[in-house]
Amino acid sequence: MTDRDRKRPLEERPETGATGTGTGAGRTNIRTGAEQPWEPEDLVMARGQDLTAENVERAQRDLDEIGGAAIEKTVP
């Protein structure tokens, strides 16, 4: 790291630069997590619910109907 790098904000430093994988990365390839495959059980756990058949069925319906938006609504 050079002295010039030390004066830069953290997000602009080479060793901690934005990777395009989080909020504020400033790139078009921002990942939110909803683009990966999710199982209904994962959604139930993300909602903080018990893994009952009813909750898993509801999560499956939500994933079938609105897809990744079900994840985004639960874990913004």
Buried (B, 14 or more C-beta within 10 A) or exposed (E): EEEEEEEBEEEEEEEEEBEEEEEEBEEEEBEBEBEEEBEBEBBBBBBEBEEEEEBBEBBBEBBEEEEBEBBEEBEE
